[in-house]
Amino acid sequence: MPLAGAGELCIQVSASGVNRPDVLQRAGHYPAPPGASDIPGLEVAGRIVSGDVQAMQAAGLKMGDRVCALVAGGGYAAFCIAPVAQCLPVPRGLSDIEAASLPETFFTVWSNVFDRGRLAAGETLLVQGGTSGIGVTAIQLAKAMGARVIATAGSDAKCDAIRALGADHAINYKTHDFEVEVKRLTDGLGVDVILDMVAGDYVARELNCLAEDGRLVIIAVQGGVKSEINSGLVMRRRLTVTGSTLRVRPLAFKQAIAQNCLARVWPLLEAGRIKPVVHSVFSAADATQPGGSGAAAAHALMESNQHVGKIVLNWGTP
């Protein structure tokens, strides 16, 4: 049984979100930061069973409350330690399985699209990979905040799913050149913000898609870590190329994101204006057996890129 320290609480986990960083960690490419559990899993939902009572009271939480949490590791477990500052109440009307799909993606999107990318109402956002967990979140949040959204996906069926979530336009990147399509859809002006999970040779093409004073935010490097850019274009059009990772950021940084999500995003979830998109749920109990189908099958689905939205492990606790 893990023990909660100062400023921490212990959650009896009902469900754990599965994210691409978990797959990278399993492959040896994304180690846990110093001091964090080396068990995979960056988000959980469940009930508080122990912890720093004073810190919980200060956060408006108590024993037995249903919460979801962003963690630096340890999420694939029946019990998980989380900083109180990174725990939020499960939004009213949502199940624990739905709540477990929220923290990693919603914290990431808020931090990168709205804080770092400064997306504002009336602007246009391009989401690369619109059917990923990050993608479905970014589409819904951007639309709820009054932005126009263009998103890419790898099939016509996925493009239909993107549009069903509210995207104004969907581009099948396997049959269409996204650079050409973005320029066509924006009458040559370009988009204001791009959320990029590819990097590599996409970066040069994405710079061509940005409007003046546009912002490119890189949050993953599935296409490779090296990119070439036209520095003259960056200067002439006053472009910003930035990016971030969330796992290693300090507690105070994540706490600020949590409070922004609680104030700005949780009311949208509770009102049904945005919704969790859970593609598949796997039994975590099976994952503990040799050859079991839980986490192994969840990772196989993640690596297949056939999902639309989030993948969740169910621990079967009340």
C-alpha positions as CSV (number, residue, x, y, z in Angstrom):
1,M,0.0,0.0,0.0
2,P,1.5,3.3,-1.0
3,L,1.7,5.9,1.8
4,A,0.7,9.6,1.2
5,G,3.1,12.2,2.4
6,A,2.7,15.9,3.2
7,G,0.5,17.6,0.6
8,E,-0.6,14.2,-0.9
9,L,-3.5,11.8,-0.8
10,C,-4.1,8.2,-1.7
11,I,-6.7,7.3,-4.2
12,Q,-8.4,3.9,-4.5
13,V,-8.4,3.7,-8.2
14,S,-11.5,2.9,-10.1
15,A,-10.1,3.8,-13.6
16,S,-6.8,4.8,-15.1
17,G,-6.4,6.7,-18.3
18,V,-4.0,5.3,-21.0
19,N,-1.8,7.8,-22.9
20,R,0.9,7.7,-25.5
21,P,3.6,8.6,-23.0
22,D,2.8,5.3,-21.2
23,V,3.6,3.5,-24.5
24,L,6.8,5.4,-24.8
25,Q,7.7,4.7,-21.2
26,R,7.1,0.9,-21.7
27,A,9.5,1.1,-24.7
28,G,12.2,2.7,-22.7
29,H,11.9,6.1,-24.3
30,Y,10.2,8.2,-21.6
31,P,11.5,7.4,-18.1
32,A,9.7,8.6,-15.0
33,P,11.1,11.8,-13.5
34,P,13.2,11.5,-10.3
35,G,11.1,10.7,-7.3
36,A,8.1,9.5,-9.3
37,S,6.8,6.0,-9.4
38,D,8.1,3.9,-12.3
39,I,4.7,2.3,-12.6
40,P,3.1,3.7,-15.8
41,G,-0.1,5.8,-15.7
42,L,-0.5,9.6,-15.6
43,E,-4.1,10.0,-14.7
44,V,-6.6,8.2,-12.4
45,A,-10.1,8.5,-10.9
46,G,-11.4,7.0,-7.7
47,R,-12.1,7.7,-4.0
48,I,-9.8,9.3,-1.5
49,V,-8.9,6.7,1.2
50,S,-6.1,8.5,3.1
51,G,-3.8,11.5,3.0
52,D,-2.9,14.9,4.4
53,V,-6.2,16.0,5.9
54,Q,-5.1,19.7,6.3
55,A,-4.1,19.9,2.7
56,M,-7.3,18.3,1.6
57,Q,-9.4,20.6,3.7
58,A,-7.7,23.6,2.2
59,A,-8.5,22.2,-1.3
60,G,-12.2,21.6,-0.3
61,L,-11.7,17.8,-0.4
62,K,-12.3,15.1,2.3
63,M,-12.0,11.4,2.8
64,G,-14.3,9.4,0.5
65,D,-14.6,12.1,-2.1
66,R,-14.6,11.0,-5.8
67,V,-11.7,12.7,-7.5
68,C,-9.6,12.5,-10.7
69,A,-5.9,13.4,-10.6
70,L,-2.9,14.1,-12.8
71,V,0.1,12.1,-11.5
72,A,3.7,11.8,-12.6
73,G,3.5,8.0,-12.5
74,G,1.8,5.1,-10.6
75,G,-1.6,5.3,-12.3
76,Y,-1.8,1.6,-13.4
77,A,-2.4,0.4,-9.9
78,A,-5.3,-0.2,-7.5
79,F,-4.0,2.6,-5.2
80,C,-2.2,5.7,-6.3
81,I,-0.6,8.6,-4.6
82,A,-1.4,12.1,-6.0
83,P,-0.5,15.6,-4.9
84,V,-3.6,17.3,-3.5
85,A,-3.0,20.2,-5.7
86,Q,-3.4,18.1,-8.8
87,C,-6.7,16.5,-7.7
88,L,-10.1,17.8,-8.9
89,P,-13.6,16.6,-8.0
90,V,-15.1,14.3,-10.5
91,P,-17.4,16.5,-12.6
92,R,-21.1,16.1,-11.7
93,G,-22.8,13.5,-13.9
94,L,-19.6,11.8,-15.0
95,S,-18.5,8.2,-14.2
96,D,-15.1,7.4,-12.9
97,I,-14.2,5.9,-16.2
98,E,-15.1,9.2,-18.0
99,A,-13.3,11.2,-15.3
100,A,-10.1,9.1,-15.6
101,S,-9.9,10.3,-19.3
102,L,-9.7,13.9,-18.3
103,P,-6.6,15.1,-16.4
104,E,-3.7,14.4,-18.8
105,T,-5.4,15.6,-21.9
106,F,-7.4,18.5,-20.5
107,F,-4.4,19.8,-18.5
108,T,-2.2,19.5,-21.6
109,V,-4.6,21.2,-23.9
110,W,-5.3,24.1,-21.5
111,S,-1.6,24.7,-20.9
112,N,-0.5,24.5,-24.5
113,V,-3.5,25.8,-26.5
114,F,-4.7,28.6,-24.2
115,D,-1.7,29.5,-21.9
116,R,1.2,28.9,-24.3
117,G,-0.6,29.3,-27.6
118,R,-2.9,32.1,-26.4
119,L,-5.8,31.0,-28.6
120,A,-8.6,33.6,-28.4
121,A,-12.2,33.7,-29.5
122,G,-12.5,34.4,-33.2
123,E,-9.1,32.8,-34.0
124,T,-8.5,29.6,-35.9
125,L,-6.8,26.5,-34.5
126,L,-5.3,23.6,-36.5
127,V,-5.1,20.4,-34.6
128,Q,-2.8,17.7,-36.0
129,G,-4.2,14.3,-35.0
130,G,-7.8,15.3,-34.3
131,T,-9.0,11.9,-33.1
132,S,-6.3,11.3,-30.4
133,G,-7.2,11.9,-26.8
134,I,-5.5,15.3,-27.0
135,G,-7.2,16.0,-30.4
136,V,-10.8,15.4,-29.3
137,T,-10.2,17.5,-26.2
138,A,-8.6,20.4,-28.2
139,I,-11.4,20.5,-30.7
140,Q,-14.1,20.6,-28.1
141,L,-12.4,23.2,-25.8
142,A,-11.4,25.5,-28.7
143,K,-15.0,25.5,-30.1
144,A,-16.4,26.1,-26.6
145,M,-14.1,29.1,-26.2
146,G,-15.3,30.6,-29.5
147,A,-12.5,29.6,-31.9
148,R,-12.8,28.1,-35.4
149,V,-11.2,24.6,-35.7
150,I,-9.5,22.7,-38.5
151,A,-8.3,19.2,-37.6
152,T,-6.5,16.4,-39.5
153,A,-7.0,12.6,-39.3
154,G,-5.9,9.6,-41.3
155,S,-9.2,8.3,-42.7
156,D,-12.6,9.6,-44.0
157,A,-14.3,7.9,-41.0
158,K,-12.1,9.7,-38.6
159,C,-12.8,13.0,-40.4
160,D,-16.5,12.3,-39.9
161,A,-15.8,11.8,-36.2
162,I,-13.9,15.1,-36.0
163,R,-16.7,17.0,-37.5
164,A,-19.2,15.3,-35.2
165,L,-17.2,16.7,-32.3
166,G,-17.6,20.2,-33.6
167,A,-14.6,20.8,-35.9
168,D,-15.4,23.2,-38.7
169,H,-13.3,21.4,-41.2
170,A,-11.5,18.0,-41.3
171,I,-8.6,17.1,-43.5
172,N,-7.7,13.5,-44.4
173,Y,-3.9,13.9,-44.4
174,K,-3.5,10.6,-46.3
175,T,-5.4,11.9,-49.3
176,H,-5.0,15.6,-49.1
177,D,-2.0,17.9,-48.5
178,F,-2.9,19.7,-45.2
179,E,-0.8,22.7,-46.1
180,V,-2.8,23.2,-49.3
181,E,-6.1,22.6,-47.6
182,V,-5.4,25.0,-44.7
183,K,-4.5,27.8,-47.1
184,R,-7.7,27.1,-49.1
185,L,-9.9,27.0,-46.0
186,T,-8.5,30.2,-44.7
187,D,-8.5,32.1,-48.0
188,G,-4.7,32.1,-47.9
189,L,-4.5,33.9,-44.5
190,G,-3.5,30.8,-42.5
191,V,-4.4,29.8,-38.9
192,D,-3.5,31.5,-35.7
193,V,-2.5,28.5,-33.6
194,I,-1.3,25.0,-34.5
195,L,-1.2,22.2,-31.9
196,D,1.4,19.7,-33.3
197,M,2.0,16.2,-32.1
198,V,4.2,15.2,-35.1
199,A,7.1,17.7,-35.4
200,G,9.8,16.4,-37.8
201,D,9.3,17.5,-41.3
202,Y,5.8,18.8,-40.4
203,V,7.2,21.9,-38.8
204,A,8.4,23.6,-42.0
205,R,5.0,22.9,-43.6
206,E,3.2,24.1,-40.5
207,L,5.0,27.4,-40.5
208,N,3.7,28.0,-44.0
209,C,0.2,27.5,-42.6
210,L,0.4,30.2,-39.9
211,A,-1.1,33.6,-40.2
212,E,0.9,36.7,-39.2
213,D,1.8,36.5,-35.5
214,G,0.8,32.8,-35.6
215,R,1.9,30.4,-32.9
216,L,3.1,26.8,-33.4
217,V,3.0,24.7,-30.2
218,I,4.7,21.3,-30.3
219,I,3.8,18.7,-27.7
220,A,5.1,15.5,-29.2
221,V,7.6,14.3,-31.7
222,Q,6.1,11.3,-33.4
223,G,7.6,12.4,-36.7
224,G,11.1,13.0,-35.3
225,V,13.0,15.5,-33.1
226,K,14.8,17.3,-35.9
227,S,13.1,19.9,-38.1
228,E,14.2,22.5,-40.6
229,I,12.6,26.0,-40.5
230,N,12.6,29.0,-42.7
231,S,14.0,31.6,-40.3
232,G,13.2,34.4,-42.8
233,L,9.5,33.4,-42.7
234,V,9.5,33.4,-39.0
235,M,10.9,37.0,-38.9
236,R,8.7,38.4,-41.7
237,R,5.5,37.0,-40.3
238,R,6.4,37.3,-36.6
239,L,5.8,33.7,-35.9
240,T,6.3,31.9,-32.6
241,V,7.6,28.3,-32.4
242,T,7.2,26.9,-28.9
243,G,6.4,23.6,-27.1
244,S,6.3,22.0,-23.8
245,T,6.1,18.8,-21.8
246,L,3.9,18.5,-18.7
247,R,5.2,15.5,-16.6
248,V,8.4,17.2,-15.3
249,R,6.9,20.6,-14.5
250,P,6.8,21.7,-10.9
251,L,3.8,21.2,-8.6
252,A,2.9,25.0,-8.6
253,F,2.8,25.0,-12.4
254,K,0.4,22.0,-12.5
255,Q,-1.7,23.4,-9.6
256,A,-2.3,26.6,-11.7
257,I,-3.5,24.5,-14.6
258,A,-5.8,22.5,-12.3
259,Q,-7.4,25.7,-10.9
260,N,-7.9,27.0,-14.4
261,C,-9.5,23.8,-15.5
262,L,-11.7,23.7,-12.4
263,A,-12.9,27.3,-13.0
264,R,-13.1,27.3,-16.8
265,V,-13.5,23.7,-18.0
266,W,-15.3,21.8,-15.3
267,P,-18.5,23.9,-15.7
268,L,-18.5,23.1,-19.4
269,L,-18.3,19.4,-18.6
270,E,-21.0,19.5,-16.0
271,A,-23.3,21.5,-18.4
272,G,-22.7,18.9,-21.2
273,R,-21.2,21.5,-23.6
274,I,-18.1,19.3,-23.9
275,K,-17.8,15.7,-23.1
276,P,-15.2,12.9,-22.5
277,V,-14.7,10.8,-25.5
278,V,-13.9,7.2,-24.4
279,H,-13.2,4.8,-27.2
280,S,-12.4,1.6,-25.3
281,V,-12.3,0.3,-21.8
282,F,-10.1,-2.6,-20.8
283,S,-10.2,-4.6,-17.6
284,A,-7.2,-3.8,-15.5
285,A,-7.6,-7.1,-13.6
286,D,-6.8,-9.0,-16.8
287,A,-3.6,-6.8,-17.1
288,T,-2.2,-8.5,-13.9
289,Q,-2.3,-12.0,-15.4
290,P,0.4,-13.4,-17.7
291,G,-0.8,-12.9,-21.3
292,G,-3.8,-10.9,-19.9
293,S,-5.6,-8.5,-22.2
294,G,-5.8,-5.4,-20.1
295,A,-2.9,-3.0,-20.4
296,A,-1.3,-5.0,-23.2
297,A,-4.4,-4.7,-25.3
298,A,-4.8,-1.1,-24.4
299,H,-1.2,-0.3,-25.6
300,A,-1.7,-2.3,-28.7
301,L,-4.8,-0.3,-29.6
302,M,-2.9,2.9,-28.8
303,E,-0.1,1.9,-31.1
304,S,-2.5,0.9,-33.9
305,N,-3.9,4.5,-34.1
306,Q,-7.4,3.0,-34.7
307,H,-9.0,4.7,-31.7
308,V,-11.0,7.9,-31.6
309,G,-10.6,9.5,-28.2
310,K,-9.4,8.0,-25.0
311,I,-8.5,4.5,-23.8
312,V,-9.2,3.6,-20.2
313,L,-8.3,0.7,-17.8
314,N,-11.2,-0.3,-15.4
315,W,-10.1,-1.5,-11.9
316,G,-13.7,-2.5,-11.0
317,T,-13.8,-0.7,-7.7
318,P,-16.9,1.2,-6.6
